[in-house]
Amino acid sequence: MKQIAEIIKYEGDNSTFIWKHPCEDFNNMTQLIVHESQEAIFFMNGQALDLFGPGRHTLTTQNIPLVGKALNRVTGGETPFHCEVYYINKTVQMAVKWGTDSKVRFIEPTLGIPFAIGASGEMNLAVSDARRLLVKLVGTMNGIAWEDRGAGFTKSLSQSFRPLISTAIKTHLSASIKAQNINILEIDENLEMLSAILREKILPGFEEYGLTIPQFYISNVLLPEDDPNFRRMRELQTVSFQTKMAEAEATVRSAKAEAEATVTAAQRKIELERQTTETEIARREAERRLIEAQAEAQAAKMAGYAEAEIMQVKGYTQKDIIEADVKKAFAEGLGNMGANGGGSGVIGDVIGLGVGMAAAGAVGSQFGDMFKGMTGGAQAPAEAPVNEEKCPNCGSAVPANAKFCLECGTKIEKLADDEVICPSCGKKVRRGKFCLECGASFINKCPKCGSEVPAGGKFCLECGEKL
């Protein structure tokens, strides 16, 4: 186009990397319009001179000093401007397809089986350095057809990098699979990682020309399904996978059984600790009760000793107290004599005196025998208890209800309802017909009528015979 342009603006589409304005002659004060994501570069005599960013620019020698200086040298400062204007599209060009032109030899590292694989995908391109892109490509692409408003140049640009991509893929694909220890049969699960690795390998070649690769994708790795070596490897991998699955299941079962055994052992341990705790609590409670009982017994014993010592200091014993009670009862009996009247009053008073003294529980054996005889064998209401005890100190007989020995003053321990003192050995044993210590019989029989008489009894309960 030989006409002189007054407005320079981009008229290409968004899929074009580089678009050259068809007009090469411009007037002074020509308007240059650059859209967002674009840059405009002035070329003269194969040299990139001035670069303009987004906005509206008025072309003067002040605004394009490099072009102005070049014009001054060529034309002596005369207008119009004569130079080329290139628009650089800096948007990301999506879905630029790529693929290997031939198969890549791959040797499976575990089995050592060789076979061939291929790869294909897409990538996104963008301009990172417009000046470098033009200098590297426009100056070297002689005879390029600029028809279709730059589409031919973009197509040539895309195809010019195919050898670079193919070479980089062939060089690094197999090595990357081995370096990452990727199973070739599971390659689809690792495409994202391989894409990132191969992008880093290819990127330097594009940056040299002022381009960058925002995204790089491996969409397919072609496996040789018809290759016998590959089929054999797949069969071996299947068998190995089944074996590993069986081993994994066995491991899971073993772990489950071990876990159940651990839980059972823990439960048993908890139950044992609980039982042990209950046993320990019961033992401690029993020890506590035993200590309390021993303390009470010791306290009672010490009280008895203290009482005996007090009586000893005062100069009398329990026997003196009993004799005093006997004398008092005897005196009361004498005071009541004659109250019955008649001839038989004296005897009745004496008998009444004896009965009263026996009822008081303080009559000696000679008085008791005498008065019992006088009353014609009548039983006194306060006869000595059947189960008499023996003093553990002096061996004297002690009534069942007495707290101290009548002879020596020793405190007498109380017997339980099912305990007696053996008259033969003096030991405290369980109540029965024989002593558990010496074997002595607790059963007395009346020599007159043959009836059983309780141990310690002095008269037969059936016939009144004195024993």
Stockholm file with secondary structure:
# STOCKHOLM 1.0

chainA/1-467         MKQIAEIIKYEGDNSTFIWKHPCEDFNNMTQLIVHESQEAIFFMNGQALDLFGPGRHTLTTQNIPLVGKALNRVTGGETPFHCEVYYINKTVQMAVKWGTDSKVRFIEPTLGIPFAIGASGEMNLAVSDARRLLVKLVGTMNGIAWEDRGAGFTKSLSQSFRPLISTAIKTHLSASIKAQNINILEIDENLEMLSAILREKILPGFEEYGLTIPQFYISNVLLPEDDPNFRRMRELQTVSFQTKMAEAEATVRSAKAEAEATVTAAQRKIELERQTTETEIARREAERRLIEAQAEAQAAKMAGYAEAEIMQVKGYTQKDIIEADVKKAFAEGLGNMGANGGGSGVIGDVIGLGVGMAAAGAVGSQFGDMFKGMTGGAQAPAEAPVNEEKCPNCGSAVPANAKFCLECGTKIEKLADDEVICPSCGKKVRRGKFCLECGASFINKCPKCGSEVPAGGKFCLECGEKL
#=GR chainA/1-467 SS CCSEEEEECCCSCTTCSEEECSCCEEEEEEEEEECTTEEEEEEETTEEEEEECSEEEEECTTTSHHHHHHHHHHHTTCSSEECEEEEEECSCEEEEEEECSSCEEEECTTTCCEEEEEEEEEEEEEESCHHHHIIIIITTCTTCCCTGGGHHHHHHHHHHTHHHHHHHHHHHHHHHHHHTTCCGGGGGGGHHHHHHHHHHHHHHHHHTTTEEEEEEEEEEEECCTTCHHHHHHHHHHHHHHHHHHHHHHHHHHHHHHHHHHHHHHHHHHHHHHHHHHHHHHHHHHHHHHHHHHHHHHHHHHHHHHHHHHHHHHHTCCHHHHHHHHHHHHHHHHHHTTTSSCSTTHHHHHHHHHHHHHHHTTCCCHHHHHHHHHHTTSCCCTTCCCSSCEECTTTCCEECTTCSBCTTTCCBCCCCCTTEEECTTTCCEEESSSBCTTTCCBCCEECTTTCCEECTTCSBCTTTCCBC
#=GC SS_cons         CCSEEEEECCCSCTTCSEEECSCCEEEEEEEEEECTTEEEEEEETTEEEEEECSEEEEECTTTSHHHHHHHHHHHTTCSSEECEEEEEECSCEEEEEEECSSCEEEECTTTCCEEEEEEEEEEEEEESCHHHHIIIIITTCTTCCCTGGGHHHHHHHHHHTHHHHHHHHHHHHHHHHHHTTCCGGGGGGGHHHHHHHHHHHHHHHHHTTTEEEEEEEEEEEECCTTCHHHHHHHHHHHHHHHHHHHHHHHHHHHHHHHHHHHHHHHHHHHHHHHHHHHHHHHHHHHHHHHHHHHHHHHHHHHHHHHHHHHHHHHTCCHHHHHHHHHHHHHHHHHHTTTSSCSTTHHHHHHHHHHHHHHHTTCCCHHHHHHHHHHTTSCCCTTCCCSSCEECTTTCCEECTTCSBCTTTCCBCCCCCTTEEECTTTCCEEESSSBCTTTCCBCCEECTTTCCEECTTCSBCTTTCCBC
//
